[in-house]
Amino acid sequence: MPDSDELFSISGQSVLITGGSRGIGRAIAEEFCRRGALVVICSRSEDSVRQALEEMRSGGLEVDGLVCDVADEQQIDSTVAAALELRGRIDTLVNVAGVNRRKRAETVTTEDYDFILDTNLRGAFLMSQRVGRHMIERGGGGVQINIESLNTWMPLKAVLPYAMSKFGMQGMTRGFALEWGRHGIRVNSLAPGFVLTDLTKGLWADEGMQAWNRENAPLGRLGVPADMAGTAVFLASRASAFMTGQTLYVDGGFSAGWNWPIPLS
């Protein structure tokens, strides 16, 4: 048996992380870099990529970055090609890129639907497929990690297209795992709960929302992006070598059950 350091090692892995310039993707990218992985982040915003690279490199991390809108199939193809040019291979793909719009179901437009599904599900599928082809063509082996959501266990109001996209991602995770296991490619998902990021800080600025979370989350707090990084390391490492097609909920305990207001004597 390898020792614990070797078991959880990702040193030397070539890793491509979509949505890697901020939030959960950034936290995963930084932790992977600290552990010796060869990381390439991508984001649809050139400014966001540039800023992330400057900040990470100034902190002593070795990282490269690319601009990619995963809703654009041609950009996915060019990004995979560029990552292979930079690193020579892709050992691990982490699909983090995602968008959301909070609206009542009856007010969702076709443009809303396409905007969310094209990024969260179609884009993740195409990126996984392209990287999977590379993994198969080079002789197999590799890891893909998808970022789902607590919505796949507990759908929430006012985010219907987002929830649909994450349910679809769970099916995608299982489908790729079934088809690619014979190639030694493992595909799993990480499902965050309520996490404070740039995209959600407006929502959680409300004291009532914060109080609701403290009352209902078994661990009594919001998650932060760094809370997701350890699970991602586990999924990328040999520690999860016999695991594929699974979703791990990293949600402060929300998926364990619901705190209901029953009176206790």
Secondary structure, DSSP 4 states (H G I P E B T S, - for coil): ---HHHHT--TT-EEEEETTTSHHHHHHHHHHHHTT-EEEEEES-HHHHHHHHHHHHHTT--EEEEE--TT-HHHHHHHHHHHHHHHS--SEEEE---------GGG--HHHHHHHHIIIIIIHHHHHHHHHHHHHHTTS-EEEEEE--GGGTS--TT-HHHHHHHHHHHHHHHHHHHHHGGGTEEEEEEEE-SB--TTTHHHHTSHHHHHHHHHHSTT-S-B-THHHHHHHHHHHSGGGTT--S-EEEESTTGGG---------
